[in-house]
Amino acid sequence: MSRKPAGSGARKGAGKTSSKKAAAKKASAKQSGAKRAPARTLTADRDAPRRSSASRSAPRRGLWPRLLRLGLSVMIWGAVLLAGVVGWFAWDMPDPNAVMAQAGREPGVTVLASDGSELMKVGDLYGTRVRLEDLPPYVPQALLATEDRRFYMHPGIDPIGIVRAMIANYRSGSVREGGSTLTQQLAKNLFLSRDRTIRRKVQEALLAFWLEARYGKDRILEIYLNRIYLGAGAYGVDAAARRYFGVPATRLTLWQAAVLAGLPRAPSALNPYRNPERSATRAREVLDDMVRAGFLSEADATATKRARVDTAPTDGAGEQTRWLAEWAFDRAADLLGGVDRDILVDTTLVPMHQRAAEAAASEIGPQARAQGARELAFVAMRPDGAVTALLGGADRRKSAFNRAVHGLRQPGSAFKLFVYLAGFENGLTPDSPIDDRIAPIKGWSPRNAGAGNRGVVSLREGVARSINTVAVAVMETVGRDKVVDMARRLGITAPLRPDPALALGVYEVSPMELTAAYATVAGNGRAATPYVVSRIRAAADGEVLYERDRAPGPRLLSPETVARANDVFSAGMSWGTGKEAALPDRPAAGKTGTTQDYRDAWFAGYVPQLTGVVWMGNDDGSPTDGVYGGSYPARFWKAFMTRAMAGEPIVPLTGDAGS
């Protein structure tokens, strides 16, 4: 029998023993794990609150970065939006280079009287361009002290100035200061409209930056001084200096500079000519501003206030001359085909005649207004058509409508001039007998004022007493078409129809045209074509751009016809309806005119050297309280002629004046 090796059995026994030990270890481990489990649970319970706190703090640590990112995003998109808005506003902004390359202003027109004195200035008026270094230093300093004290410190926009203005306005409870810089004001005046919109303010700021970058401070200040509007039609310190003080800007005193520096805020309200006390108060404020800005000592400011100098305005013959001056401006533009440079317009206005007309209006006008004639018009004309005086209404400040040139009213019996001239050309004389008992014409019968019909009268008496039936009888004798032709020949352009009432002045005419017709008679029958502009010159060098031909007008009436007209119309002033206008020291002729219900009252008269026509009534055609041609209009004419002809030679009506 075989025997197993001893070692093999031992190994087998040992293997069993090892397996048992391993199993025992596992069991022990399980038991040990079961015993330690509560300890792990206890540890977890102890740590649980700490993990909960950490879980809450983690989101807080991430909030601020997110807010920062959100804020940056809002800022970026806001900047993009702002840039877009600015870009949009800049898109339709005017091209500053193009504007600066042009004159940047409308040409100025200076209207002068026949003696060279200034009547007014029309359009944008600029004086001589001045350089900054040529001005007294206090001229720009006064402006800077009150308009932009930090001008040399800001880039075109002044945030500090804006805040200061806001605080000052808040404290005062009203808008006392503005935040716009001088550069912004220049940008607005040069390039932009007056609209108060966000777009304009943005464009104003952009243009201010452009001006600062392009020109620099001194150049901007110089442009501003030459462009700023200072009231009374004056742009720039030189024009204003000449307008208000009669001196160039280089000779302004400190007080005068303060007056001008106070004007930009309210040019009309602070006009030193119209509101001297308000202007002086503002000038004192400017001097105080100069002290605060360090431009002036307190002592110098006090001395200047005590030595104030009043204005020396150069408004010519007064506000009433604006009717003629504006008419002259329109005529100058027509004669030149437009105005493209500064010009001087020499007019035919005679200051003494204009003053005489204004004096007559002041003397007689209130009396007529008391009887319901609220308006008037007047034209004075030489035999060649030169208008020497003109009133377009009772008061230019209340109404700018030029009734003398553009008004159309029924002339009444003043139209009979054309009837009798046609009669004289067709063989009638002042002594021709006329039966004023005229038969009805197609059912229409003219009526006479006052005593009715007189029977057979001389043509002279018919004119002197303004008998309507005599005028109609003459017209029917010579023919209505000839009366219309006579009116057309002498310059009446209004529609006229050859009907029976034509002789009584039922068709409207303008005072200017009626004056020219009577002036033709005064001038021995030569055409009197109305004109107001005698010459136009370039303001820069005096080049003559236009000059009226001085040749006499063509003859429209024969000397015999004129002599007969002088006869009958002088009778009307001697003992007829126009006797209130009679001049005691010189021969004159004229005709009254009154329409139905006293709606229009006229007097048209002449001496050989001068013709005058006055109308009184109401713009709406309402009746007056009995104002007729032989009353206030005749007295107005006499008052005017007495002053206007003072010192002039006495010339007989049969003379050759104007021929």
NUPARO-33209 format. One record per residue (C-alpha): residue in three letters; x, y, z. Coordinates in steps of 0.02 Angstrom, whole numbers, plus 32768, in hexadecimal, padded with zeros to 4 digits. Example, Ala and Ser with C-alpha at 12.3 -4.5 7.8 and 13.67 -1.06 7.14 Angstrom:
<pts>
ALA82677F1F8186
SER82AC7FCB8165
</pts>
This chain:
<pts>
MET800080008000
SER804180AB7FD8
ARG806781348058
LYS803A81F0803E
PRO80C3826D8057
ALA80BD82C080FF
GLY80D5836F80BB
SER803D83658051
GLY7FCA833F80DF
ALA801383C58148
ARG7FF4844580C0
LYS7F41840E80B1
GLY7F288423816B
ALA7F7984C98169
GLY7F08850180DB
LYS7E6D84D8813C
THR7EAF853681D1
SER7ED085D28168
SER7E2185D0811F
LYS7DD685CC81CA
LYS7E40865E8203
ALA7E0D86C5816D
ALA7D5786A1818B
ALA7D6E86D2823F
LYS7DBD8777820A
LYS7D2C879F8195
ALA7CAF8779821C
SER7D1287E58294
ALA7D16886E8214
LYS7C5B886881FD
GLN7C41887182B6
SER7CBD88FF82C5
GLY7C67895E8238
ALA7BC18944828A
LYS7C04898A832B
ARG7C548A2682D8
ALA7BBC8A558270
PRO7B6D8ABF82F8
ALA7C0D8B238307
ARG7C078B50824D
THR7B518B82825E
LEU7B7B8BF182F2
THR7C058C448291
ALA7B918C6581FE
ASP7B0F8CB38271
ARG7B948D2282BC
ASP7BCE8D618211
ALA7B238D7781C1
PRO7B058E2D81F9
ARG7BAE8E6581B5
ARG7B8A8E208108
SER7ADF8E788109
SER7B328F23812E
ALA7BB08F0A80A4
SER7B288EDF8029
ARG7AD48F88804E
SER7B738FF3803F
ALA7BA58FAB7F98
PRO7B1B90077F33
ARG7B4590AB7F8D
ARG7BF8909E7F57
GLY7BB990917EA0
LEU7B3A91237EA9
TRP7BB391B57E9F
PRO7C0E91777E04
ARG7B6791607DAF
LEU7B2F92117DE0
LEU7BD492557DA3
ARG7BC091FC7CFD
LEU7B0D923D7CEF
GLY7B4492EF7D16
LEU7BCE92E87C96
SER7B5592A37C16
VAL7AD9932F7C38
MET7B6393B07C2B
ILE7BA393687B88
TRP7AF7935D7B39
GLY7ACB94097B7C
ALA7B69944F7B2E
VAL7B3D93F97A8A
LEU7A8D94407A91
LEU7ACE94EE7ABC
ALA7B4B94E47A2F
GLY7ABF94B179BA
VAL7A52954379F0
VAL7AE295BD79DF
GLY7B0F95737937
TRP7A5A958378FF
PHE7A5396397933
ALA7AFC965878E3
TRP7AC1960B7840
ASP7A4F969D7813
MET7ABC97217865
PRO7AEE97AF77F0
ASP7B9A97A477A5
PRO7BFF9820780C
ASN7C86982E7788
ALA7C08985F7703
VAL7BB298DC7774
MET7C55992C77AB
ALA7C8F993676F7
GLN7BF7999F76CD
ALA7BD59A4B7713
GLY7B6499F97792
ARG7AEB9A8A7791
GLU7A709AE87726
PRO7AB29B8676D4
GLY7A8E9C29772D
VAL7A339CB976DA
THR7A4A9D69771B
VAL79C29DE076E1
LEU79F39E9876D6
ALA798F9F3776C1
SER79B19FB07633
ASP7A2BA01176A1
GLY7A8E9F7476CD
SER7A4A9F61777D
GLU7A209EB177B3
LEU79699E8177B5
MET79759DCC77E9
LYS79CE9D2A77C8
VAL79749C957781
GLY79AA9BE0778A
ASP7A3E9BA077EC
LEU7AA59C3A7810
TYR7B5E9C277833
GLY7BDB9CAE7857
THR7C929CAD7826
ARG7CE59C097855
VAL7D559C2A78E9
ARG7DEC9BC97926
LEU7DF99B9879DB
GLU7E9D9BF279F2
ASP7E559C9579AF
LEU7DCD9CA07A32
PRO7DE39CED7ADE
PRO7E039C597B53
TYR7D689C7E7BB9
VAL7CF69C5D7B24
PRO7D159BA07B1D
GLN7D2E9B9B7BD9
ALA7C819BE37BF9
LEU7C359B5F7B8B
LEU7C979AD07BD9
ALA7C6F9B0B7C8A
THR7BB59B007C6D
GLU7BA59A777BE9
ASP7C3299FA7C07
ARG7CAE9A1D7C92
ARG7D0599747C7C
PHE7D1699877BC0
TYR7DD199697BBD
MET7DC598D17C30
HIS7D4198607BE2
PRO7D4597FB7B3F
GLY7CA598437AFA
ILE7C2E97F97B7B
ASP7C3B98307C30
PRO7BF597B37CAF
ILE7C2798257D3F
GLY7BCA98B57CEF
ILE7B3098487CD6
VAL7B2F98147D8D
ARG7B4B98C87DC6
ALA7ABA99037D5A
MET7A49987A7D9E
ILE7A7298AB7E51
ALA7A5999647E2E
ASN79B399447DD7
TYR797998D37E64
ARG79A399557EE8
SER794F99E17E8A
GLY78B6997A7E5F
SER78C199AF7DA9
VAL7934999D7D13
ARG79B79A227D35
GLU7A4F99D17CE5
GLY7A6F99607C51
GLY7AEA98D37C46
SER7B1998EC7B90
THR7BCB99217B6E
LEU7BF999AB7AF7
THR7C3199257A7B
GLN7B8898D07A86
GLN7B3099757A68
LEU7B9B999279CE
ALA7B7698E2798F
LYS7ABC990079A6
ASN7AC099A97950
LEU7B2A996F78BF
PHE7AE198C77897
LEU7A40989D78F0
SER798B98D07903
ARG7940991879A2
ASP78E1987879CB
ARG78F2983D7A7E
THR790397827A5F
ILE797996F97A98
ARG79B796E679E7
ARG79E9979E79DC
LYS7A4297997A84
VAL7AA596FE7A4F
GLN7AD1974E79A9
GLU7B0097EE7A03
ALA7B79978E7A72
LEU7BC7973379DE
LEU7BDD97D4797D
ALA7C2898297A17
PHE7CAC97A07A20
TRP7CCB97B47965
LEU7CE198707974
GLU7D5A985F7A06
ALA7DC297DE79A9
ARG7DC1983F7906
TYR7DDA98F47939
GLY7E18990879EA
LYS7DDF99807A71
ASP7E149A2A7A2E
ARG7DCF9A0A7981
ILE7D2999CC79C8
LEU7D1B9A677A35
GLU7D409AD779A1
ILE7CBD9A837934
TYR7C409A9079C2
LEU7C609B4A79D9
ASN7C429B667920
ARG7BA69AFA7915
ILE7B449B0E79B6
TYR7A989B5E79A5
LEU7A8A9BF97A11
GLY79DE9C3A79E5
ALA799C9CC37972
GLY79D09C5C78DB
ALA7A899C64790C
TYR7AF99BCB7902
GLY7BA59BDA794F
VAL7BF09C5879C6
ASP7C219CD2793D
ALA7B729CDE78F4
ALA7B289CEF79A3
ALA7BA89D7379D4
ARG7B7C9DDB793D
ARG7AC19DBC7954
TYR7AB69DEB7A0C
PHE7B4A9E617A28
GLY7B7C9EA1797D
VAL7C309E63798E
PRO7C909DCC794C
ALA7CB19D3C79C4
THR7D679D6D79D4
ARG7D329E0E7A2C
LEU7CB69DC67AA8
THR7CC49E007B5C
LEU7CBC9D887BEE
TRP7C089DB87C14
GLN7BD69DA17B5F
ALA7C2B9CF77B5C
ALA7BC89CC57BF6
VAL7B269CFD7BA3
LEU7B4A9C927B0A
ALA7B819BFC7B72
GLY7ADA9BFF7BCB
LEU7A759BF37B2B
PRO7A889B3C7AF3
ARG7A149AFD7B7A
ALA79819B6A7B41
PRO79AE9BDC7AAE
SER79019C2A7A9D
ALA78D59C3E7B54
LEU79809C887B7D
ASN798E9CF67AE3
PRO79E59D937B25
TYR79859E017AAC
ARG78D79DC57ADC
ASN78F59D917B90
PRO79869DFC7BD0
GLU796A9DDC7C8A
ARG795C9D1F7C78
SER79F59D227C0A
ALA7A559D887C8C
THR7A239D107D17
ARG7A629C7E7CB0
ALA7B059CDA7C88
ARG7B259CF37D42
GLU7B0D9C377D5B
VAL7B8E9C177CD2
LEU7C0B9C897D28
ASP7BF09C277DCA
ASP7C0D9B867D69
MET7CB19BCD7D28
VAL7CE79BF27DDA
ARG7CBE9B3F7E10
ALA7D1C9AFA7D79
GLY7DB69B607DA3
PHE7DAF9BCC7D07
LEU7D889C6D7D64
SER7DA79CBB7E0D
GLU7D199CEE7E7E
ALA7D509DA37E75
ASP7D529DA67DB6
ALA7CA69D557DB0
THR7C5E9DD77E27
ALA7CAB9E667DC5
THR7C679E217D22
LYS7BB89E127D68
ARG7BBC9EC97D99
ALA7BFC9F007CEF
ARG7B7B9EA27C86
VAL7B609EE27BD6
ASP7AB59EDE7B86
THR7A9A9E9A7AD8
ALA7AA49EFF7A3A
PRO7A2E9E9D79CA
THR7A329EB3790E
ASP79819E8378E3
GLY79709F0A785F
ALA78C79F5D7851
GLY78739EE078C4
GLU780B9E4378C6
GLN77909E887847
THR78189E8677C0
ARG78189DC877C2
TRP77879DC57748
LEU77EE9E1F76C6
ALA78909DC776F4
GLU78449D1A76E4
TRP77F59D49763E
ALA78A09D877605
PHE78EE9CE2763B
ASP78719C8075D3
ARG788D9CF1753E
ALA794A9CE0754E
ALA793D9C23754F
ASP78D09C2B74B2
LEU79469CA3745A
LEU79DE9C37747D
GLY79869B917465
GLY79B09B657519
VAL7A2A9BA0759D
ASP7ACB9B3D75AD
ARG7B399BB8760A
ASP7B2E9C477685
ILE7AE79CDE762B
LEU7ABC9D947647
VAL7A149DCC7600
ASP7A059E8775DF
THR794E9EB875E5
THR78EA9F5075B3
LEU78AA9F717663
VAL78C3A024769B
PRO78D3A0287759
MET787FA0D27767
HIS77EAA0947702
GLN77DE9FF67769
ARG77E2A059780A
ALA775BA0CB77C4
ALA76EDA034779D
GLU77079FEA784A
ALA76E1A092789B
ALA7640A0A17838
ALA76109FF1786C
SER7632A0197922
GLU75CDA0BA7916
ILE7538A08578AB
GLY75359FC978C1
PRO74EF9FC67973
GLN7461A03A7940
ALA74319FC778B0
ARG743C9F2E7921
ALA73C49F827999
GLN73479F80790B
GLY73639ECB78DE
ALA73ED9ED5785B
ARG746D9E6378AC
GLU74E89E56781B
LEU753A9EC5779B
ALA75B59EC1770B
PHE761C9F4B76BE
VAL76929F5F762A
ALA76F89FF775F7
MET77439FF57548
ARG77ABA06774DB
PRO7774A0837426
ASP77F2A00173E8
GLY77A59F797457
ALA78229F7F74E6
VAL77CA9F547589
THR78099FCE760C
ALA779A9F9B76A0
LEU77299F0976C6
LEU76B89ECD7751
GLY76719E1F773E
GLY75FB9E3177D1
ALA75D89E8C7871
ASP76599E3078DB
ARG76E19DBC7898
ARG76F49D697942
LYS76409D2B793A
SER76369CFC7883
ALA76BE9CDB7803
PHE76469CD6776F
ASN76759D5C76F2
ARG75CF9DA976C1
ALA76239E2F7658
VAL766E9DAF75E1
HIS76019D1675F0
GLY755B9D58762F
LEU74C79D6075B8
ARG74359DD275E1
GLN73AA9E2B7585
PRO73E89EDC755B
GLY733D9F2D754D
SER73419FD774FB
ALA74009FD774F8
PHE73EC9F67745F
LYS73979FF57401
LEU7445A03073CD
PHE74409FB1733F
VAL73909FE3730C
TYR73BBA09A72F8
LEU7464A07B72A6
ALA740AA0107224
GLY738CA09E720F
PHE7414A12171F6
GLU746BA0B57175
ASN73C7A0AA7117
GLY73A7A165710C
LEU7355A19371B1
THR7393A22A7212
PRO737EA26872C5
ASP72F3A2DA7287
SER7294A2547228
PRO71DDA2527263
ILE71A2A1AD72AB
ASP70EFA18572DD
ASP70F7A123737F
ARG7044A0E6736B
ILE7075A0447319
ALA6FF39FC572E1
PRO6FF89F17732F
ILE70709E9F72D9
LYS70219DF272CB
GLY6FC39E0F736C
TRP70599E5773C9
SER70609F0E73FF
PRO70F59F5F7454
ARG70D29FC874EE
ASN7125A0677527
ALA7155A09075D8
GLY7106A126762B
ALA7097A19775C1
GLY706CA11B7538
ASN7065A1597484
ARG7096A2097452
GLY7069A205739B
VAL70E7A244731D
VAL7190A26B736A
SER723EA2857327
LEU72B1A1F07325
ARG731EA253739F
GLU7291A260741D
GLY7267A1AA7404
VAL7319A17C7434
ALA732AA1F974C2
ARG7287A1C47514
SER72A4A10C74E9
ILE71FBA0F97495
ASN71E6A041746A
THR7169A05B73DF
VAL71E1A0D07385
ALA726AA04C7388
VAL71F49FC77345
ALA71B5A03E72BE
VAL7267A0637285
MET72929FAA7280
GLU71F69F82721C
THR7223A00F71A4
VAL72D69FDA7180
GLY72BD9F1F7195
ARG72DE9EA87225
ASP73689E4E71C8
LYS73CA9EF071BA
VAL73C19F067277
VAL74039E567290
ASP748D9E777211
MET74BE9F17726B
ALA74CA9EBD7312
ARG75349E3472C3
ARG75A59EB4726F
LEU75C79F087316
GLY75F39E66736D
ILE75549E1C73B8
THR75649D5F73AC
ALA74CE9D277414
PRO74399CD973B8
LEU73C69D5D736E
ARG73229D417312
PRO72D29DC472A0
ASP722D9DD072FB
PRO71CE9E6E7330
ALA720F9E6C73E4
LEU72C49E6E73AA
ALA72C99F2C73B2
LEU72A19F29746C
GLY73399EC2749E
VAL72E79E1D74CA
TYR737D9DB47492
GLU740C9DA0750B
VAL74B79DEE74EE
SER75569DF97556
PRO758F9E9E75A4
MET76379E8A754A
GLU75E99E7F749C
LEU75719F0E74BD
THR76039F7A74F8
ALA76639F547458
ALA75CD9F8A73F0
TYR75BEA0327447
ALA767CA0477442
THR7674A0357385
VAL7603A0CE737F
ALA7675A12A73F9
GLY7708A1027388
ASN76BAA15772EF
GLY767CA0B472A6
ARG771AA04A72AB
ALA770A9F9A72F0
ALA772B9F8973A9
THR775B9ED273BE
PRO776B9EB0747A
TYR78189E8074B6
VAL78709E7A755D
VAL791E9E377533
SER79939EB174DE
ARG7A359E4E74EC
ILE7A799DAB7531
ARG7B2F9D967564
ALA7B999D0875A6
ALA7BBC9D29765E
ALA7C6D9CE57654
ASP7CB69D5475CB
GLY7C2C9DCB7595
GLU7C189D7C74E9
VAL7B7A9DBF7497
LEU7B099D2B7473
TYR7A729D8F7439
GLU7A499E457416
ARG79A39E8973DD
ASP799A9EDD7334
ARG79819F977352
ALA79329FB872A8
PRO7885A00972B4
GLY77EE9F9B7298
PRO778B9F9F71F7
ARG7705A02371E1
LEU765A9FDC7208
LEU75F3A07C720A
SER75FDA117719E
PRO7627A1BD71F3
GLU7579A1FB71C5
THR7526A169721D
VAL7593A18572B5
ALA7569A23F72BA
ARG74AFA21A72B7
ALA74C3A19A7342
ASN7524A21773AB
ASP7498A2947393
VAL740AA22773D1
PHE7467A1CC745C
SER74AFA26D74A4
ALA73FDA2B174AB
GLY73CEA21D7515
MET7451A2517595
SER7427A30A758D
TRP736BA30375A8
GLY7334A2507590
THR7335A1AF75F4
GLY73F2A1B6760D
LYS73FEA263765A
GLU743AA2197701
ALA74DAA1EA76A5
ALA74FBA2967659
LEU75ACA2D87671
PRO75AEA3937697
ASP7656A3B87649
ARG765EA34D75AB
PRO75EDA30D751F
ALA75B2A25A752C
ALA7532A1E674DF
GLY74D8A14D7520
LYS743EA0E3752F
THR73DDA09775BE
GLY73949FE875BF
THR73129F98762F
THR72BB9EF07618
GLN72109EB3764F
ASP71EF9EB5770B
TYR72949F117725
ARG72F69E6F7715
ASP73889EC176BA
ALA73C29F7576C0
TRP74499FB9764A
PHE74A3A057761E
ALA7516A05D7587
GLY7571A1007565
TYR760EA14B751D
VAL767EA1E1750A
PRO76F3A1E17473
GLN7783A19574D4
LEU7727A114753D
THR7689A0AA7541
GLY7637A05E75DA
VAL75A79FE475ED
VAL755B9FB17693
TRP74D89F2C76B8
MET747B9F11775C
GLY74059E84778A
ASN74029DD577D3
ASP74529D357797
ASP73AF9CD677A4
GLY73509D57773E
SER72E09D8777CE
PRO72929E3677C8
THR72E19EC77824
ASP72809F467888
GLY72719FC677FE
VAL73289FD577C9
TYR732AA01A7716
GLY73B2A050769E
GLY73A1A10A76C1
SER73B8A0F3777D
TYR744AA09977CC
PRO749DA05D772A
ALA749FA11176E7
ARG74E3A152778D
PHE7567A0C9778E
TRP759FA0FB76DF
LYS75ABA1B27710
ALA760EA18B77AE
PHE7687A122774A
MET76A0A19E76BB
THR76B7A2307732
ARG774CA1D97781
ALA7791A18076E8
MET7792A21A7678
ALA77D7A29276F9
GLY7863A2F476A7
GLU783CA2B175F8
PRO7821A32F756A
ILE776EA359753B
VAL774BA319748C
PRO76AAA33B742C
LEU7642A2A773F4
THR7658A2DD7340
GLY7715A2D67353
ASP778DA25A7308
ALA77B9A1FA73A8
GLY77E3A148737C
SER77CBA15F72C1
</pts>
